[in-house]
Amino acid sequence: MKREVYEAIATLIGTIIGAGILGIPYVISKSGFLIGLVHIVIIGLIILAVNLFIGEVVLRTKGNHQLTGYAAKYFGKYGKIIMTVLMVFGINGVLIAYLIGGSESLSAIFGGNIFYYFIGYFLFMSILIFIGLKAIRKTELIMSGLILFIVLIISLIGFTKFDIVNIQMVNLSYVFYPYGIVLLAFLGGMAAIPEMKEELVNNKKELKKAIMIGVLVPLIVYILFSFVVLGVTGINTYEIATLGLSNVFGWQVALFGNLFALFAVSTGFLVLGLALKEMYNYDFKLNKNVSWFLACIPPFLFLVFFWNLASFKNVLNVTGALFGGLESIFIILIYYKAKKMGDRNPEYSMSISPVIGGLMILMFIVGIVFGLNLI
């Protein structure tokens, strides 16, 4: 594969593996590993299908857009308004969680006041988003590789204190508990697909392969990471999983765990922040400086004024179950509309019947209801 294909895969992996992975072991510790495994596999495969839908939509449509632009083309101004609301609230929710996770990781690594790390972390990440896709493309390839390497190291170390009893518990009263955060853990990739098309501008036929690899790698990583963390910490799993591991293994694993958390949230922050910036720039024709301001400053101001009210788990759950579910439903509807109204021949085409699409929509509706009831 050519370098740009690896870069596109890294973009998707880096966007998907974000703060969500840190919360998955905690919610699975409530339901039990087997229930959590079912959530990861089923949701992961459905989101793979949704991402492939988006890939076909972007290939069927001339020009560069974000999801709002595709919603406008196929559902008019009201479609654009709906997708804008979903993207603005959904991505801002994720960015808030990423800022919390990144700041806590830096504080755990270096010590000191977490709020000062929050300011410095935000400044650094927002500058990269201001520079744009070229800087982020290079950063993603490096950080995605580091994420996979650190997951492997943590897993190898974790098996030294793995207790099979910790993964045998099943609690049916929490059967839907993992849904919101597991869904959130896969969702970032949706906004990354238009970026991938730009990266593969001269090799668009590879988009389908890049999407499949870019989703299946995080799916495997989530299963491995959750299996190891639960096997080590069991019912004592923390909301941010790496903190629980550090209590068991000491500072060496704490360092690896917090570096993993930092890289995971940073890759997602960069691509989602850029996606929001490009939404304002491409689809609302705002200049790049205003677009950057609207993409980066709102989550920063929210945490400046409401730092003590933001819960890492609840921010992820609301964002995943509600906004992620609604956005996925709308994307499925856009896909079937683009099948009829697209203005170019795509490099690949899916053959998913509307009945299957309807069942996917039903799953998201059920997930929204149960996910929000469990907050």
Number of C-alpha atoms within 10 A of each C-alpha: 7 9 10 18 19 17 22 27 26 26 32 33 34 33 32 31 33 32 33 33 26 28 26 29 33 27 24 33 30 22 20 25 25 16 21 26 17 13 21 25 17 12 23 23 17 18 20 23 20 22 27 25 26 26 27 24 26 25 24 22 20 12 9 15 21 26 27 24 24 24 26 19 18 20 18 12 14 11 18 21 15 17 23 23 14 22 23 16 16 25 25 24 20 31 28 24 27 28 26 23 25 27 24 22 28 23 18 19 17 11 11 11 13 17 16 13 21 22 14 13 17 20 13 10 18 22 14 17 23 21 12 19 19 11 14 19 20 13 19 26 19 15 21 23 14 16 23 18 13 17 19 15 14 20 18 12 14 23 14 11 14 19 16 14 11 20 23 13 17 17 14 12 9 16 17 20 26 28 27 31 30 28 29 30 30 31 32 28 28 28 25 28 28 22 24 26 20 15 23 21 12 10 14 19 15 18 24 18 12 25 25 17 17 25 25 16 16 23 22 13 17 26 19 14 21 27 25 28 27 29 23 25 24 27 17 14 23 19 18 23 24 25 20 21 24 17 12 14 15 10 14 9 20 22 18 18 25 24 20 24 29 24 25 29 29 28 30 28 31 27 27 26 26 26 28 25 26 27 24 23 19 20 18 13 11 16 13 16 12 12 21 24 13 17 27 24 13 15 21 21 12 15 18 13 9 10 14 8 9 14 14 21 22 16 19 26 31 23 26 31 25 21 23 27 27 19 22 22 20 18 23 21 18 22 26 17 16 24 16 10 13 19 12 12 12 17 15 15 16 12 5 11 9 12 9 10 18 14 11 19 20 13 15 25 17 13 21 22 12 17 24 18 10 15 12
